[in-house]
Amino acid sequence: MELNNDTYRMIRLVRRPHGLPERADFAVTEEPVPEPGPGQVLIRNTWMSIDPLMRVRMDERTGVGHVPPFRLGQPLDGSAVGRVVASRSARFAPGDVVLNHGAWQEMLLCDAGEGGWFDPMRVEVPDGLDERHYLGVLGVSGLTAYVGLRHIGAVAPGETVYVSAAGGAVGGVAAQLAVAWGHQVVASAGSADKVRRALEEYGVHAAFNHRDGEVSALLAAAAPGGIDVYYDNVGGDHLEAALDCLRPGGRVVLCGQVSSVGSATGPRGPRNLMQAIFKGVRLEGFMVRHHARHWPAYLQEARDLMARGRLTLEETTYDGLDAAPDAIVAMLSGRTAGKVTVRL
Ligand SMILES: NC(=O)c1ccc[n+]([C@@H]2O[C@H](COP(=O)([O-])OP(=O)(O)OC[C@H]3O[C@@H](n4cnc5c(N)ncnc54)[C@H](OP(=O)(O)O)[C@@H]3O)[C@@H](O)[C@H]2O)c1
């Protein structure tokens, strides 16, 4: 389908996937470019993020009121970054680079809003960086890592931190922040290459490939003295292993359960939750959008660490809107590394 100046394309969910999404679950449609009304902006998106939550929201029953499912026939959404092409709001001018909620759409018409989580947010792109970094290391993935470690896990000096899915976006930043803050860090990921990168480039002290055996045995070997904080991106067998390994008074940062996302067998809960009672372990979940007030502190710290070469993030990029369904399947299957984005 040819894109011209009068139209743009979006991807709609037309069938709810079972397990990993298939091409036939999506339809690409061509839409006329709209005109902004009073208080609105029109954005041409340049990059969109790929996130596990997108697959969660393809299910009919997701967050029971807190995280609404995508509606059949409607475009999907999520984090994107782009440039304002027309504005009828004093808050934005053409050319502004804005984070927005219009993933899966080449253009987005939306209210300028008042600075809420789902409203467009102007960002400054520092020299040497690209606007897509506001989807990863400087974006929601990075903020999630920071909020989880600092404010939910409340990591204290001298503590040992275990981060799962450390070859991915959130886990990659969480592992590096924990190293930069002086903690002993144990990481896990799903390939030898991701494990090597965590050790050699992120500077973690021990790491294992979760596909090499039982996670409980692998974690016990990697952290013989135990752990104080578990940054949980995976759930299931990883959470169970961490509960066995946590020291008394430990914390679990419940960030995500990617092992059950799109799983045909459904989520698997830990069988050893009693360990949390015996050891006085606190498990706390969070949604990053409720912690947006920490953006300025995170951005300052992240830019400083990046300038000193202490924070980086591998990336996997795809080209063109049509690649987005393949990108989400590849990410959920562990075939991508670092932050996954699609150039629109
Ligand atoms: N609470 C919040 O507000 C919030 C915000 C953003 C993200 N999250 C959560 O944070 C987690 C990470 O998100 P992300 O965007 O950074 O994704 P990501 O880690 O970049 O990508 C997901 C990775 O999870 C791993 N994985 C998939 N199935 C697995 C399994 N059965 N066991 C172990 N690992 C598995 C795969 O890597 P391997 O090769 O390592 O297996 C895969 O590449 C997700 O759970 C997501 O839902 C939460």
The ligand as an SDF file (V2000), in Angstrom:
LIG
                    3D

 48 52  0  0  0  0  0  0  0  0999 V2000
    5.4090   -2.5080   35.8870 N   0  0  0  0  0  0  0  0  0  0  0  0
    5.5630   -1.6700   34.8630 C   0  0  0  0  0  0  0  0  0  0  0  0
    5.1220   -0.5180   34.8760 O   0  0  0  0  0  0  0  0  0  0  0  0
    6.3180   -2.1610   33.6480 C   0  0  0  0  0  0  0  0  0  0  0  0
    6.7170   -1.2600   32.6350 C   0  0  0  0  0  0  0  0  0  0  0  0
    7.4630   -1.7640   31.5410 C   0  0  0  0  0  0  0  0  0  0  0  0
    7.7560   -3.1360   31.4810 C   0  0  0  0  0  0  0  0  0  0  0  0
    7.3140   -3.9520   32.4790 N   0  0  0  0  0  0  0  0  0  0  0  0
    7.6360   -5.3840   32.4770 C   0  0  0  0  0  0  0  0  0  0  0  0
    9.0430   -5.5100   32.5200 O   0  0  0  0  0  0  0  0  0  0  0  0
    9.4150   -6.7480   31.9170 C   0  0  0  0  0  0  0  0  0  0  0  0
   10.4890   -6.4890   30.8680 C   0  0  0  0  0  0  0  0  0  0  0  0
    9.9230   -5.6800   29.8310 O   0  0  0  0  0  0  0  0  0  0  0  0
   10.8370   -5.2020   28.6020 P   0  0  0  0  0  0  0  0  0  0  0  0
   10.0500   -4.2290   27.8380 O   0  0  0  0  0  0  0  0  0  0  0  0
   12.1690   -4.8150   29.1240 O   0  0  0  0  0  0  0  0  0  0  0  0
   10.9640   -6.5310   27.7540 O   0  0  0  0  0  0  0  0  0  0  0  0
   12.3180   -7.2980   27.3990 P   0  0  0  0  0  0  0  0  0  0  0  0
   12.9140   -7.8270   28.6660 O   0  0  0  0  0  0  0  0  0  0  0  0
   13.1520   -6.4350   26.5440 O   0  0  0  0  0  0  0  0  0  0  0  0
   11.7840   -8.4880   26.5010 O   0  0  0  0  0  0  0  0  0  0  0  0
   11.1990   -9.6110   27.0700 C   0  0  0  0  0  0  0  0  0  0  0  0
   12.2480  -10.7120   27.3270 C   0  0  0  0  0  0  0  0  0  0  0  0
   11.7740  -11.5890   28.3200 O   0  0  0  0  0  0  0  0  0  0  0  0
   12.4570  -12.8300   28.1920 C   0  0  0  0  0  0  0  0  0  0  0  0
   11.5210  -13.9320   28.3510 N   0  0  0  0  0  0  0  0  0  0  0  0
   10.4350  -14.2390   27.5950 C   0  0  0  0  0  0  0  0  0  0  0  0
    9.8460  -15.3820   28.0480 N   0  0  0  0  0  0  0  0  0  0  0  0
   10.5940  -15.7790   29.1070 C   0  0  0  0  0  0  0  0  0  0  0  0
   10.5030  -16.8900   29.9890 C   0  0  0  0  0  0  0  0  0  0  0  0
    9.5410  -17.8170   29.8720 N   0  0  0  0  0  0  0  0  0  0  0  0
   11.4390  -17.0020   30.9650 N   0  0  0  0  0  0  0  0  0  0  0  0
   12.4240  -16.0840   31.0920 C   0  0  0  0  0  0  0  0  0  0  0  0
   12.5690  -15.0200   30.2850 N   0  0  0  0  0  0  0  0  0  0  0  0
   11.6520  -14.8730   29.3040 C   0  0  0  0  0  0  0  0  0  0  0  0
   13.0650  -12.8750   26.7930 C   0  0  0  0  0  0  0  0  0  0  0  0
   14.4810  -12.7520   26.8740 O   0  0  0  0  0  0  0  0  0  0  0  0
   15.4640  -13.9960   27.2490 P   0  0  0  0  0  0  0  0  0  0  0  0
   16.2970  -14.2090   26.0320 O   0  0  0  0  0  0  0  0  0  0  0  0
   16.2540  -13.4700   28.4000 O   0  0  0  0  0  0  0  0  0  0  0  0
   14.6380  -15.2020   27.5960 O   0  0  0  0  0  0  0  0  0  0  0  0
   12.4800  -11.6360   26.1450 C   0  0  0  0  0  0  0  0  0  0  0  0
   13.2960  -11.0610   25.1720 O   0  0  0  0  0  0  0  0  0  0  0  0
    8.1430   -7.3470   31.3300 C   0  0  0  0  0  0  0  0  0  0  0  0
    7.6380   -8.3010   32.2220 O   0  0  0  0  0  0  0  0  0  0  0  0
    7.2140   -6.1520   31.2370 C   0  0  0  0  0  0  0  0  0  0  0  0
    5.8580   -6.5190   31.2640 O   0  0  0  0  0  0  0  0  0  0  0  0
    6.6190   -3.4860   33.5450 C   0  0  0  0  0  0  0  0  0  0  0  0
  1  2  1  0
  2  3  2  0
  2  4  1  0
  4  5  1  0
  4 48  2  0
  5  6  2  0
  6  7  1  0
  7  8  2  0
  8  9  1  0
  8 48  1  0
  9 10  1  0
  9 46  1  0
 10 11  1  0
 11 12  1  0
 11 44  1  0
 12 13  1  0
 13 14  1  0
 14 15  2  0
 14 16  1  0
 14 17  1  0
 17 18  1  0
 18 19  2  0
 18 20  1  0
 18 21  1  0
 21 22  1  0
 22 23  1  0
 23 24  1  0
 23 42  1  0
 24 25  1  0
 25 26  1  0
 25 36  1  0
 26 27  1  0
 26 35  1  0
 27 28  2  0
 28 29  1  0
 29 30  1  0
 29 35  2  0
 30 31  1  0
 30 32  2  0
 32 33  1  0
 33 34  2  0
 34 35  1  0
 36 37  1  0
 36 42  1  0
 37 38  1  0
 38 39  2  0
 38 40  1  0
 38 41  1  0
 42 43  1  0
 44 45  1  0
 44 46  1  0
 46 47  1  0
M  CHG  2   8   1  16  -1
M  END
$$$$
